[in-house]
Amino acid sequence: MGFLDGLWRGRESEFDSGSAASNAIELTKRHHQVSLNKQGAATGNLRVNLTWRMRTSDFGAMPRESLLRHPFKALKPPEVVGHSQSMVNVDLDLGCLYELQDGTRGVVQPLGGYLGDVNEPPYVKLSGDDRFGSASGETMYINLDHRDAIKRLLVFVYIYDQTPAFDRTHAIVTLYPSNGPRIEIGLDERHPQARSCAVVLIENVKGELMVRREVRFVYGFQAELDRLYGWGLQWGRGYKTKSEKT
């Protein structure tokens, strides 16, 4: 086992399995929906967090040399090789399509600086843009004290242009309600060409807030997600400014 293999396996503890012992609910294809009301978690700020890391296989295997040709190599400790930034330069962004009860529709995302507001409509706010998947990741807040004003929210993840695709990352979106267990949705499916993924839909169904796993990968960007879920927004090509990249 190579040094980097051991390093990344050790870090897997950062991503909980979502078992009852870890006080988490894992949404899967089979168990894909949960009610925040029944969890006693339909008030306060709902924190939505995106974290990711590179898949271990992306670092490749360490080259092996023949011991018959180089017998003294066995006595030499293996060289520790650090990975360059280019190997981990995957820029995942967290976003949210929102629709309010009064018909207002829009998007909260780093691209374009649409960071939202937690105390005013749309009651969704993005805290910032993490370019390299640090321990804290990207975080969004949803003010559920205004749940009666919210019709539906689609939390999505997209890859900024000219960066590798989802098959190079292990990403997880975690919802932290004000009360009760956290809710986890893993993005572990291999979709090499996908650029966006609809992760979870939060919908107000007759006063009950339902959280439903989506995990639908698409090859386009936000406009493709808009089309799939019928948001009806107008989209244009966007680029990150220098301030948005920091």
N, C-alpha and C positions, 0 to 999 in steps of 0.2 A: 504493500500500500504506500503510495507516494505521500510526501509531506502535506501537499495541498489537499489531498483526499481526506486525510485525517483532520485537517483544519476545518474544512467545510462540514464534515460529518459532525464535528463537535458543535458547530453553530446551529445545527438543525433544531436544537432545543429551544431556539428563539421562536420557532413556529410550532405552537401547540397543536395537538392532534384533534382537539375539540371534544374530548371525552367529558363525561360528567365529573370525573375527578379533577379536571382542570377548570371547572366552573364555566364551561363554554358550551354553546350550541353550534354544531357544525351543520350547515345547510348543504345537502347533497342532492343528487338526482332523485333519490328515493324519498328523502325527507327534505323537501324543498321550501317549506313555508312555516312561518311562525307568527303569532299575534303578539304585538307589543303590549296591547291592553291586558291580555291574559298573563303576561309576565309582570304586570304592574310597572311597565316601563314606558308609558305613553306620554310622559311629561318630562320637562327639563331639556337639557341639551344632549342630543344623540351625537356622539363623536364617531366619525367614520375615518378609519385609518388604513392607508395603503403602504405595505412594506414589500420589499422584494430583494432577492439576491440572485447571483448567477448560479446556474446549474453546475454541479461538480464536473460533469462530462465536458463542459465548455473549456476547461483548462487543458484537456488532453492528457495522454499518458506520458510518463517520464520515459525517455529513450533508454533502452538497455543495451549494453555492450557485451560482447562475448567474453566470458571469463577465461576461455581457452586462449584467446588472443591477448587478453590483458589480465593475467592472473592476479596482479597486485591491486586491481581495482576493487576487489572484495574487501580489502583492508582499509580502503579510503571511504570516509563517511560521505553520504550523498550530498550533492550540492543543493542548497536551498535557493530556489529560483523564484523571485517575486513576479507577480503579474503586473503588466502595464495597465494604465488607465484605459487604453483602447479595448482591453479585454472585458472591461466592466462598464463600458459606456453605453448603458441601456437607459434611456430616459422615459420612464413611465409617468404618465400624468393622470391625476384623479379629477373627475368632472361629474357634473350632475345636471341632467335635464329636469326642469321643474314645470309643473302646471298647477296653478292655484285655482281655488273654487270660483273666483271671479273671471276665469278665462285667461288670465295672464300666463304667458309661456316664455321661457328663456333658458339660458344655460349659465352655469357657474363652472369656470375652468381657468387654468393659468394662462392659456393662449388667449391673447387679446386683453389680459388683465381684468377679466370678468370674475372678480373674487366674491361678489355677493355681499349680503348683510345678514347678520343673525338676529337683529332686533327689529328690522324692517323687512318688507317683502324683498326677496323671496323667502326670508327666514332660513337661508342656507349661506354659509360662508366658508371659503377655502382659506386656510391659514398661510399657505405659501407653496413654493415649488421646489421639490427635492429632486435634483438631477441624477443622483447616483445611488438611491436606495439606502440612505443612512438608517441607523437604528430607529430613529423616530419616524422616518418615512414622510408621507404626505397626509395631512389631516384636514377634514372637513367637519363643520358643526351644523347640526340641524336643530332649530329651536322648536321642540314639540309642544311647547306651551301655546303655540299658534297652530296646532294640528288641525283645528277646524277650518283654517284658511288654506290648507294644503290638500290638493286633490291627488297628485301622484308625483313621485320623484324617481328618476332612473339614474342610479349611480353607475358610472362607467369608467373604464380605464382605457387610455389610448397611448400609443407610442409616437413620440414626436418624430417628425420626418427625418430621414437619413440615419436612423438608428436601427439596430437589429430587432428581430421580431420576438414574439412571446415564447417561442420554443427555447430561447436562451435564458429564460428567467424562471424562477420559482416565486410567484407573487401570491399574496394573501390580502384580502380586504376584511377588516374586522370592525364590527359595529359595537360600540360601548354605550349601552343605555345608561340612564341615570340610576336605574335600579335593575337588579337581576343579572343573569349571566351574559357575557359577551356573545356575539353572534359572528361566526367565521365562515368565509366563503373562499375556498382555494381556487386558484387559476392554474391548474396543473395539466390541463389538456394541451397536447402538442398541435399548434397551428402556426407553422413556420412563416406563412405569408400574411397572417392576420395583422391588422393595424389597430383595431379597436375591439373592445369587449364590453357588452352590457352585463354588468355584474349582478346587480340586485335592484328590484323594483319595490319601492315603499308606497303603498296605496291606501288611501282613506276609503274604506268600504263601509258606508253607513255608520260612520263614527268610530270604526275599528281600524287601527293601523296594522296592516298586514305587510310583512317583510317576505318577499319571495325571491328565491335564487333564480337567476336567469343564465348567467355564464354563456352568452351567445357571442361567439367570435365572428367578426366581419372583416372583409378585406379592404374596406374603405375607412373613412374617418367619421366624424360626428354626423355628417349629412346622411350616411348610410344607416346609422342608428336611429336618426330622426325618421327616416322612411319606414324602418321596421316597426316603430312604435307609434307612428302617426302624430308626430309633434307639429309638423307644418311650419318650421322656421326657415328663414332664408340664410344660406351659408355661403361664405366666401373663403378664399384661400388666406390663411393666416400664418404669421411668422412670429417667433419669440423675439422680443427686444432684448437688448443687453441686460437690462435690469431684471427681466423675467428669467434669465438664464442663471442668475446667481442664487 
